[in-house]
Every structure is written in C-alpha cells, then in structure tokens.
Amino acid sequence: MMGPDAGEVMAVVEVAMLAGLPYTALRDAILTHPTMAEGVNPLFSSVH
C-alpha cells in the first residue's frame, strides 16, 4: 500500500493479521468514518 494514508489502512490489516482473523472479519467490520480504512470493506467484498 502506498500513499499519504497508507499507514492507517495497514494498521487495521495488521491488527487483524496479528489476531488471526479471516478476511471476512474485515469485510464485515464497521470501521470509523471518515477514514481511508473504510476502503478495506469493499476490497475484501470482492474476494471470492
């Protein structure tokens, strides 16, 4: 991930990885608004 808010998004993904959560936990999570991390939901919604 690259960009000015990449650290914010990566922090959300890192916590999920450390907790051993499946991608569906992030897909279904309610993330604070407005943040760049909100993009995690649509990203994982497209995973088959």
N, CA, C and O atoms as CSV, one atom per row, in Angstrom:
chain,resi,resn,atom,element,x,y,z
A,1,MET,N,N,0.856,-1.165,0.000
A,1,MET,CA,C,0.000,0.000,0.000
A,1,MET,C,C,0.896,1.220,0.000
A,1,MET,O,O,1.888,1.271,0.728
A,2,MET,N,N,0.547,2.203,-0.818
A,2,MET,CA,C,1.317,3.447,-0.901
A,2,MET,C,C,0.362,4.624,-0.861
A,2,MET,O,O,-0.766,4.530,-1.345
A,3,GLY,N,N,0.796,5.705,-0.302
A,3,GLY,CA,C,0.003,6.920,-0.269
A,3,GLY,C,C,0.045,7.560,1.100
A,3,GLY,O,O,0.569,6.979,2.050
A,4,PRO,N,N,-0.509,8.767,1.203
A,4,PRO,CA,C,-0.417,9.519,2.449
A,4,PRO,C,C,-1.127,8.857,3.632
A,4,PRO,O,O,-0.725,9.079,4.774
A,5,ASP,N,N,-2.147,8.069,3.403
A,5,ASP,CA,C,-2.885,7.442,4.498
A,5,ASP,C,C,-2.685,5.933,4.547
A,5,ASP,O,O,-3.473,5.220,5.169
A,6,ALA,N,N,-1.649,5.451,3.902
A,6,ALA,CA,C,-1.407,4.005,3.845
A,6,ALA,C,C,-1.190,3.410,5.237
A,6,ALA,O,O,-1.636,2.293,5.499
A,7,GLY,N,N,-0.528,4.119,6.115
A,7,GLY,CA,C,-0.274,3.621,7.462
A,7,GLY,C,C,-1.552,3.346,8.233
A,7,GLY,O,O,-1.630,2.388,9.001
A,8,GLU,N,N,-2.536,4.177,8.027
A,8,GLU,CA,C,-3.825,3.997,8.699
A,8,GLU,C,C,-4.494,2.702,8.246
A,8,GLU,O,O,-5.003,1.942,9.070
A,9,VAL,N,N,-4.493,2.453,6.948
A,9,VAL,CA,C,-5.114,1.253,6.412
A,9,VAL,C,C,-4.329,0.017,6.857
A,9,VAL,O,O,-4.919,-0.984,7.264
A,10,MET,N,N,-3.020,0.087,6.779
A,10,MET,CA,C,-2.191,-1.053,7.141
A,10,MET,C,C,-2.320,-1.402,8.614
A,10,MET,O,O,-2.209,-2.573,8.975
A,11,ALA,N,N,-2.551,-0.420,9.471
A,11,ALA,CA,C,-2.736,-0.691,10.898
A,11,ALA,C,C,-3.953,-1.581,11.126
A,11,ALA,O,O,-3.912,-2.487,11.959
A,12,VAL,N,N,-5.023,-1.331,10.398
A,12,VAL,CA,C,-6.239,-2.142,10.518
A,12,VAL,C,C,-5.957,-3.567,10.058
A,12,VAL,O,O,-6.354,-4.522,10.724
A,13,VAL,N,N,-5.283,-3.717,8.938
A,13,VAL,CA,C,-4.964,-5.041,8.401
A,13,VAL,C,C,-3.994,-5.766,9.338
A,13,VAL,O,O,-4.136,-6.967,9.564
A,14,GLU,N,N,-3.022,-5.055,9.875
A,14,GLU,CA,C,-2.035,-5.664,10.772
A,14,GLU,C,C,-2.694,-6.223,12.033
A,14,GLU,O,O,-2.373,-7.333,12.456
A,15,VAL,N,N,-3.598,-5.476,12.626
A,15,VAL,CA,C,-4.286,-5.949,13.829
A,15,VAL,C,C,-5.066,-7.226,13.524
A,15,VAL,O,O,-5.056,-8.168,14.316
A,16,ALA,N,N,-5.734,-7.253,12.388
A,16,ALA,CA,C,-6.490,-8.446,12.001
A,16,ALA,C,C,-5.550,-9.637,11.801
A,16,ALA,O,O,-5.862,-10.753,12.215
A,17,MET,N,N,-4.414,-9.399,11.174
A,17,MET,CA,C,-3.458,-10.480,10.949
A,17,MET,C,C,-2.892,-10.988,12.266
A,17,MET,O,O,-2.790,-12.199,12.463
A,18,LEU,N,N,-2.525,-10.091,13.169
A,18,LEU,CA,C,-1.987,-10.496,14.465
A,18,LEU,C,C,-3.003,-11.292,15.278
A,18,LEU,O,O,-2.635,-12.186,16.041
A,19,ALA,N,N,-4.275,-10.965,15.112
A,19,ALA,CA,C,-5.332,-11.668,15.834
A,19,ALA,C,C,-5.720,-12.971,15.153
A,19,ALA,O,O,-6.502,-13.746,15.703
A,20,GLY,N,N,-5.183,-13.223,13.960
A,20,GLY,CA,C,-5.509,-14.441,13.233
A,20,GLY,C,C,-6.916,-14.439,12.664
A,20,GLY,O,O,-7.516,-15.498,12.480
A,21,LEU,N,N,-7.446,-13.252,12.385
A,21,LEU,CA,C,-8.809,-13.140,11.872
A,21,LEU,C,C,-8.850,-13.418,10.373
A,21,LEU,O,O,-7.897,-13.096,9.663
A,22,PRO,N,N,-9.931,-14.006,9.882
A,22,PRO,CA,C,-10.079,-14.193,8.439
A,22,PRO,C,C,-10.413,-12.854,7.770
A,22,PRO,O,O,-10.827,-11.903,8.433
A,23,TYR,N,N,-10.231,-12.800,6.468
A,23,TYR,CA,C,-10.527,-11.555,5.755
A,23,TYR,C,C,-11.980,-11.139,5.925
A,23,TYR,O,O,-12.300,-9.955,5.820
A,24,THR,N,N,-12.865,-12.098,6.185
A,24,THR,CA,C,-14.279,-11.771,6.340
A,24,THR,C,C,-14.528,-10.896,7.565
A,24,THR,O,O,-15.501,-10.143,7.598
A,25,ALA,N,N,-13.671,-10.985,8.559
A,25,ALA,CA,C,-13.820,-10.122,9.737
A,25,ALA,C,C,-13.640,-8.659,9.343
A,25,ALA,O,O,-14.350,-7.790,9.849
A,26,LEU,N,N,-12.702,-8.384,8.452
A,26,LEU,CA,C,-12.514,-7.012,7.974
A,26,LEU,C,C,-13.610,-6.623,6.993
A,26,LEU,O,O,-14.092,-5.490,6.997
A,27,ARG,N,N,-13.991,-7.563,6.167
A,27,ARG,CA,C,-15.053,-7.286,5.192
A,27,ARG,C,C,-16.344,-6.870,5.890
A,27,ARG,O,O,-17.049,-5.978,5.416
A,28,ASP,N,N,-16.652,-7.510,7.006
A,28,ASP,CA,C,-17.914,-7.270,7.705
A,28,ASP,C,C,-17.803,-6.257,8.841
A,28,ASP,O,O,-18.798,-5.944,9.494
A,29,ALA,N,N,-16.616,-5.753,9.072
A,29,ALA,CA,C,-16.402,-4.822,10.182
A,29,ALA,C,C,-17.035,-3.455,9.895
A,29,ALA,O,O,-17.190,-3.049,8.743
A,30,ILE,N,N,-17.382,-2.783,10.945
A,30,ILE,CA,C,-17.822,-1.389,10.839
A,30,ILE,C,C,-16.640,-0.537,11.263
A,30,ILE,O,O,-16.291,-0.484,12.443
A,31,LEU,N,N,-16.029,0.126,10.298
A,31,LEU,CA,C,-14.846,0.939,10.562
A,31,LEU,C,C,-15.248,2.405,10.700
A,31,LEU,O,O,-16.239,2.852,10.122
A,32,THR,N,N,-14.466,3.133,11.469
A,32,THR,CA,C,-14.802,4.536,11.716
A,32,THR,C,C,-14.857,5.334,10.423
A,32,THR,O,O,-14.198,4.994,9.441
A,33,HIS,N,N,-15.636,6.381,10.433
A,33,HIS,CA,C,-15.861,7.209,9.246
A,33,HIS,C,C,-15.542,8.658,9.593
A,33,HIS,O,O,-15.884,9.073,10.700
A,34,PRO,N,N,-14.949,9.414,8.784
A,34,PRO,CA,C,-14.353,9.090,7.501
A,34,PRO,C,C,-12.874,8.743,7.669
A,34,PRO,O,O,-12.116,9.515,8.255
A,35,THR,N,N,-12.482,7.631,7.176
A,35,THR,CA,C,-11.072,7.234,7.168
A,35,THR,C,C,-10.772,6.474,5.885
A,35,THR,O,O,-11.677,6.007,5.194
A,36,MET,N,N,-9.511,6.362,5.587
A,36,MET,CA,C,-9.103,5.576,4.425
A,36,MET,C,C,-9.326,4.089,4.666
A,36,MET,O,O,-9.496,3.324,3.716
A,37,ALA,N,N,-9.328,3.671,5.945
A,37,ALA,CA,C,-9.513,2.256,6.264
A,37,ALA,C,C,-10.885,1.752,5.848
A,37,ALA,O,O,-11.088,0.543,5.740
A,38,GLU,N,N,-11.816,2.640,5.617
A,38,GLU,CA,C,-13.136,2.227,5.128
A,38,GLU,C,C,-13.033,1.466,3.809
A,38,GLU,O,O,-13.918,0.679,3.476
A,39,GLY,N,N,-11.973,1.693,3.067
A,39,GLY,CA,C,-11.769,1.016,1.793
A,39,GLY,C,C,-11.506,-0.469,1.936
A,39,GLY,O,O,-11.576,-1.205,0.951
A,40,VAL,N,N,-11.200,-0.930,3.160
A,40,VAL,CA,C,-10.951,-2.344,3.392
A,40,VAL,C,C,-12.219,-3.159,3.138
A,40,VAL,O,O,-12.145,-4.263,2.598
A,41,ASN,N,N,-13.370,-2.632,3.520
A,41,ASN,CA,C,-14.630,-3.368,3.336
A,41,ASN,C,C,-14.881,-3.702,1.869
A,41,ASN,O,O,-15.080,-4.875,1.552
A,42,PRO,N,N,-14.881,-2.730,0.961
A,42,PRO,CA,C,-15.125,-3.082,-0.439
A,42,PRO,C,C,-14.019,-3.935,-1.028
A,42,PRO,O,O,-14.273,-4.765,-1.901
A,43,LEU,N,N,-12.790,-3.739,-0.559
A,43,LEU,CA,C,-11.676,-4.543,-1.062
A,43,LEU,C,C,-11.925,-6.020,-0.796
A,43,LEU,O,O,-11.810,-6.839,-1.708
A,44,PHE,N,N,-12.261,-6.368,0.428
A,44,PHE,CA,C,-12.478,-7.762,0.775
A,44,PHE,C,C,-13.845,-8.273,0.337
A,44,PHE,O,O,-14.056,-9.485,0.297
A,45,SER,N,N,-14.760,-7.401,0.013
A,45,SER,CA,C,-16.059,-7.842,-0.510
A,45,SER,C,C,-15.914,-8.441,-1.905
A,45,SER,O,O,-16.758,-9.225,-2.339
A,46,SER,N,N,-14.844,-8.072,-2.606
A,46,SER,CA,C,-14.637,-8.564,-3.962
A,46,SER,C,C,-13.885,-9.888,-3.999
A,46,SER,O,O,-13.699,-10.456,-5.075
A,47,VAL,N,N,-13.441,-10.398,-2.832
A,47,VAL,CA,C,-12.734,-11.681,-2.771
A,47,VAL,C,C,-13.738,-12.826,-2.886
A,47,VAL,O,O,-14.771,-12.824,-2.215
A,48,HIS,N,N,-13.438,-13.771,-3.711
A,48,HIS,CA,C,-14.352,-14.910,-3.911
A,48,HIS,C,C,-13.935,-16.067,-3.059
A,48,HIS,O,O,-14.577,-17.117,-3.086
